[in-house]
Amino acid sequence: MDLLNTLVDKGLRRELPTREEALAVLATSDDELLDVVAAAGKVRRQWFGRRVKLNYLVNLKSGLCPEDCSYCSQRLGSKAEILKYTWLKPEEATQAAAAGVAGGAKRVCLVASGRGPTDRDVDRVGKTIEAIKEGNEGVEVCACLGLLSDGQAERLRDAGADAYNHNLNTSEATYGEITKTHTYADRVDTVQKAHAAGLSACSGLIAGMGESDEDLIDVVYALRELDADSVPVNFLIPFEGTPLAKEWNLTPQRALRILAMVRFVCPDVEVRIAGGREVHLRTMQPLALHLANSIFLGDYLTSEGQAGQADLDMIADAGFEVEGAGTTTLPAHRSEATAAAMAAAAPAGGVCGSASGSGAAPAAAGCGSACGGCSGHDAAPAQADAGEVRSDLVAVRRRGAGTDLAPNA
């Protein structure tokens, strides 16, 4: 296809496709799907080889969020039967993080529900970051705490945070249909605050909420304009007890086309398959590794993922390799720019963070799709019918952080 040849050429040059070209990727047929994956795979390999970065979520505070994000199991008014607990102590969070690192995770994502952190919360998370870094040499830490106030990003950076995650989730035009308690502009502001503080900016989207192709293009182009280092792609899993409980709009083929489009628009950034991959990609998950270079290991925030060992087996069987701690995730031109930005933003005396230059994961105004964790799922179910509540497809997390059971890593 001439379209795919053009997109590969542009991706290898880091040139932005036209909106028409991006829309055309989403409009390709299932018969063309393998061609689309092969083309986007060339761009992925140019910038990331066959490496797969593993990230591990630690839910520091679960449930009882005052925000009304329709997709989120932790939202105001949610009837989803998820775990609810207040802040983990630094030693508890460190223990949870260590399980992910032992499983091969290079980055730990610390997430807390809520509109945004108080200054006391920032101090608390700062102590947790310091404890995790002290106990796990070389680990990267990303914070995902919701909307940031002035100065908070700098304090997280000084505590050793490498990145901050806050997702845009959907297009500006349709954002008000998903959330009423904060705005799209609020989210953009938080991503910009993280960037200005020298943190690696991580921001992504949620697909499957009933959005149009144009909405998907809008949000991905906005993410490129924000210059996020990593873009987590979440696939909505409708929790029973939330407003979007009947939104089952995705097929494995659709999910792969979305990932391919993101790769073409953002060729040299860390594209992460986040919440929902097990449900919506199912047995086609290995194909997605040709498009994305990053995944979450094990469970999410309020839902369970497939077994951590199954993730590792899938990566190996597909001919990829887990990215080691000594490898810089991003291409040199991006990692050097991020390191320079962190150095420029740091106060005299330097900063504790590693400035690795690879973004982490996602957040709402607290949970906001934080790292994709609000999606729930089982391992490989049959496709749900649109318009049904499918509680059988949503495996609520009952292990790991906030419980007495061993985590999945």
QUIBELBEL-V107841 format. One record per pair of residues at least 4 apart in sequence whose ideal C-beta (glycine too) atoms are under 7 Angstrom apart, sorted by the first residue. I is the first residue (numbers start at 1). GAP is how many residues later the second one is. Records with the same first field share a line. If there is no record, write none. Layout:
I->GAP ; GAP
This chain:
1->4 ; 31 ; 34
2->4
3->4 ; 18 ; 21
4->4 ; 31 ; 32 ; 35
5->4
6->4 ; 15
7->4 ; 10 ; 14 ; 32 ; 257
8->4 ; 31 ; 34 ; 35
9->4
10->5 ; 7
11->32 ; 253 ; 256
12->31 ; 34
14->253 ; 254
16->208 ; 249
17->4 ; 5 ; 247 ; 248
19->4 ; 198
20->4
22->195 ; 239 ; 242 ; 243
23->4 ; 190 ; 194
25->11 ; 232 ; 235 ; 236 ; 239
26->187 ; 190 ; 231 ; 235
28->4 ; 5 ; 8 ; 229
30->223
32->4
33->4 ; 220 ; 223
34->4
35->4
36->4 ; 221 ; 224
37->4 ; 219 ; 223 ; 250 ; 253 ; 254
40->4 ; 220 ; 223 ; 224 ; 251
41->4 ; 249 ; 250
42->4
43->4 ; 220 ; 221 ; 224
44->4 ; 219 ; 246 ; 247 ; 249
45->4 ; 5
47->220 ; 221 ; 284
48->245
50->269 ; 270 ; 271
51->242 ; 270 ; 272 ; 276
52->237 ; 241 ; 242 ; 243 ; 263 ; 268 ; 269 ; 270 ; 271
53->53 ; 217 ; 240 ; 241 ; 270 ; 276 ; 305
54->50 ; 51 ; 52 ; 241 ; 243 ; 268
55->50 ; 52 ; 54 ; 217 ; 239 ; 241 ; 242 ; 305 ; 306
56->41 ; 44 ; 49 ; 52 ; 53 ; 241 ; 242 ; 353
57->52 ; 54 ; 239 ; 242 ; 243 ; 244 ; 314 ; 316
58->35 ; 38 ; 39 ; 50 ; 51 ; 52 ; 343
59->52 ; 242 ; 314 ; 342 ; 343
60->27 ; 28 ; 33 ; 50 ; 51 ; 52
61->25 ; 26 ; 51 ; 52 ; 53
62->12 ; 20 ; 21 ; 22 ; 23 ; 51 ; 239 ; 240 ; 340
63->11 ; 19 ; 20 ; 21 ; 50
64->20 ; 49
65->7 ; 9 ; 10 ; 11 ; 48 ; 49 ; 301 ; 302
66->10 ; 49
67->8 ; 9 ; 48 ; 112 ; 114 ; 115 ; 297 ; 298 ; 299
68->7 ; 8 ; 9 ; 111 ; 112 ; 113
69->6 ; 109 ; 110 ; 295 ; 299
70->108 ; 109 ; 172 ; 173 ; 174
71->107 ; 135 ; 138 ; 165 ; 171 ; 173 ; 298 ; 303
72->170 ; 292 ; 295 ; 296 ; 297 ; 302
73->5 ; 7 ; 9 ; 166 ; 169 ; 229 ; 301 ; 303
74->4 ; 8 ; 39 ; 228 ; 293 ; 300
75->167
78->163 ; 164
79->162
80->159 ; 160 ; 161 ; 162
81->315
82->220 ; 314
83->219 ; 314 ; 319 ; 320
85->317
87->37
88->4 ; 5 ; 313 ; 314
90->4 ; 37 ; 38 ; 41
91->4 ; 40
92->4
93->4 ; 17 ; 35 ; 39
94->4 ; 37 ; 38 ; 41
96->304 ; 305 ; 311
97->4 ; 11 ; 35 ; 39
98->4 ; 37 ; 38
99->4 ; 308 ; 310
100->5 ; 8 ; 197 ; 198 ; 309
101->4 ; 7 ; 35 ; 38
102->307
103->194 ; 195 ; 205 ; 306
104->193 ; 208 ; 218
105->192
106->34 ; 217 ; 219
107->33 ; 35 ; 253
108->24 ; 31 ; 33
109->33 ; 35 ; 56 ; 251 ; 252 ; 262
110->15 ; 18 ; 31 ; 33 ; 34
111->33 ; 190 ; 252 ; 259 ; 260 ; 262
112->33 ; 254
113->253 ; 254
114->32 ; 252
115->31 ; 32 ; 67 ; 250 ; 251
116->29 ; 30 ; 31 ; 32 ; 33 ; 249 ; 250
117->4 ; 5 ; 8 ; 28 ; 29 ; 35
119->4
120->4
121->4 ; 24
122->4 ; 30 ; 33 ; 34
123->4
124->4
125->4 ; 18 ; 20 ; 31
126->4 ; 29 ; 30 ; 33
127->4
128->4
129->4 ; 12 ; 30 ; 31 ; 32
130->4 ; 29 ; 30
131->4
132->4 ; 7 ; 9
133->6 ; 8 ; 27
138->187
140->22 ; 214 ; 216 ; 218
141->19 ; 20 ; 21
142->19 ; 20 ; 21 ; 22 ; 23 ; 60 ; 218 ; 219
143->13 ; 18 ; 21
144->21 ; 22 ; 217 ; 218 ; 219 ; 226 ; 227
146->217 ; 218 ; 219 ; 220 ; 222
147->35 ; 39 ; 43 ; 218
148->4 ; 5 ; 42 ; 45
151->4
152->4
153->4 ; 11 ; 40 ; 41 ; 44 ; 46
154->4 ; 43
155->4
156->5 ; 8
157->4 ; 40 ; 41 ; 42 ; 194 ; 196
158->193 ; 194
159->193
160->192 ; 193
161->38 ; 192
162->38 ; 191 ; 192 ; 193 ; 194
163->36 ; 37 ; 39 ; 196 ; 197
164->30 ; 35 ; 37 ; 38
165->37 ; 38 ; 195 ; 196 ; 197 ; 198 ; 205 ; 206
166->21 ; 24 ; 25 ; 37 ; 197
167->36 ; 37 ; 38 ; 65 ; 195 ; 196 ; 197 ; 201 ; 202
168->16 ; 19 ; 35 ; 37 ; 51 ; 54 ; 55
169->9 ; 36 ; 37 ; 199 ; 200
170->4 ; 5 ; 8 ; 35 ; 36 ; 39 ; 41 ; 45 ; 49
171->4 ; 40 ; 44 ; 47 ; 48
172->12 ; 46
173->42 ; 45
174->4 ; 37 ; 41
175->4 ; 8 ; 9
176->4
178->31
182->4 ; 183
184->4
185->4
186->4
187->4
188->4 ; 38
189->4
190->4
191->4 ; 10 ; 12 ; 35 ; 37
192->4
193->4
194->5 ; 7
195->6
196->149
197->148
198->143 ; 144 ; 146 ; 147 ; 148
200->29 ; 138 ; 157 ; 158 ; 159
201->25 ; 26 ; 27 ; 28 ; 158
202->26 ; 27 ; 28 ; 30 ; 157 ; 158 ; 159
203->20 ; 23 ; 25 ; 28
204->19 ; 27 ; 28 ; 29 ; 30 ; 70 ; 158
205->14 ; 15 ; 28 ; 29
206->28 ; 30 ; 163
207->9 ; 26 ; 28 ; 29 ; 43 ; 51
208->27 ; 28 ; 39 ; 41 ; 42
209->27 ; 35 ; 38
210->37 ; 39
211->4 ; 5
213->4
214->4
215->4
216->4 ; 42
217->4
218->4
219->4
220->4 ; 41 ; 42 ; 45 ; 46
221->4 ; 44
222->4
223->5 ; 8 ; 43
224->41 ; 42
228->41 ; 131
229->40 ; 41 ; 101 ; 105 ; 109 ; 128 ; 129 ; 130
230->39 ; 40 ; 42 ; 64 ; 128 ; 129 ; 130
231->31 ; 35 ; 38 ; 40 ; 41
232->40 ; 42 ; 129 ; 130 ; 139 ; 140
233->25 ; 26 ; 29 ; 38 ; 39 ; 40 ; 41
234->40 ; 41 ; 42 ; 128 ; 135 ; 138 ; 141
235->15 ; 20 ; 40 ; 41 ; 42 ; 45 ; 140
236->8 ; 11 ; 40 ; 139
237->38 ; 39 ; 42 ; 66 ; 138 ; 139 ; 140 ; 157
238->4 ; 6 ; 7 ; 8 ; 9 ; 10
239->6 ; 137 ; 155
240->5 ; 149 ; 151 ; 154
241->4
245->144
246->141 ; 142 ; 143
248->136 ; 137 ; 138 ; 140 ; 142
249->137
250->4 ; 5 ; 30
251->132
252->4 ; 28 ; 29 ; 30 ; 32
253->4
254->4
255->4 ; 25 ; 26
256->4 ; 28 ; 31 ; 32 ; 35
257->4
258->4
259->4 ; 12 ; 14 ; 29 ; 32 ; 33
260->4 ; 31
261->4
262->4 ; 9
263->4 ; 8 ; 28
266->5
268->63 ; 66
270->23 ; 24 ; 59 ; 60 ; 88 ; 89
271->20 ; 21 ; 22 ; 23
272->20 ; 22 ; 23 ; 89
273->4 ; 15 ; 19 ; 22
274->22 ; 87 ; 88 ; 97 ; 98
275->25 ; 97 ; 98 ; 99 ; 100
276->4 ; 96 ; 99 ; 101
277->4 ; 8 ; 11
278->4 ; 27 ; 28 ; 99 ; 101 ; 102
279->98 ; 102 ; 114
281->4 ; 7
282->98
283->97
284->4
285->29
286->28 ; 31 ; 32
288->4
289->26 ; 29 ; 31
295->16
296->4 ; 9 ; 75 ; 76
297->11 ; 14 ; 112
298->7 ; 10 ; 109 ; 110 ; 111
299->5 ; 6 ; 98 ; 101 ; 108 ; 109
300->5 ; 72 ; 73 ; 75 ; 97
301->66 ; 69 ; 70 ; 72 ; 73
302->71 ; 72 ; 74 ; 94 ; 95
303->72 ; 73 ; 74 ; 91 ; 92 ; 93 ; 94
304->91 ; 93 ; 104
305->103
306->4 ; 5 ; 73
307->101
308->4 ; 100 ; 101
309->4
310->4
311->4
312->4 ; 10
313->4
314->4
315->5 ; 7
323->4 ; 6
328->7 ; 28 ; 29
329->27 ; 28 ; 29
330->4 ; 5 ; 27 ; 28
331->4
332->4
333->4
334->4 ; 23
335->4 ; 22
336->4
337->4
338->4 ; 17 ; 19
339->4 ; 16 ; 18
340->4
341->4
342->4 ; 9 ; 11 ; 13
346->4 ; 5
361->10 ; 11
362->7 ; 8 ; 9 ; 10
363->5 ; 6 ; 7
364->4 ; 5 ; 6
367->7
369->5
376->18 ; 19 ; 20
377->16 ; 17 ; 18
378->15 ; 17
381->12
384->4 ; 6 ; 9
398->5 ; 7
399->4 ; 6 ; 7 ; 8 ; 9
400->5 ; 7 ; 8
401->6
